[in-house]
């Protein structure tokens, strides 16, 4: 039986999520909006929901379940739907470097000429 890692949505993000319009397709989720929780063994997302529904911490709208192979599903009012992590863009530092000016170097017979 598969294991699911539970990611609980932080409260500030949950309020925004609750009032956002429903969109089709995979939901983009940001890791910074979630707290990693416990693991649960279940045959599927709905079995995990059923196992947790009468617990002290049931699944709430916005919570994410992740499989061991990295597939995500988010709990919405309409059930579970596909989700994907949105990672921040990595900056190389070259974005703010000045643009080079001048002519490119030309190479002829082993000597470098500035053109």
Buried (B, 14 or more C-beta within 10 A) or exposed (E): EBEBBBBBBEEEBBEEBEEEEEEEEEBEBEEEBBEEBEEBEBEBBEBBBBBBEEEEEEBEEBBBBBBEEEEBBBBBEEEBBEBBBEEEEEEEEEEEEEEEEEEEEEEEEEEEEEE
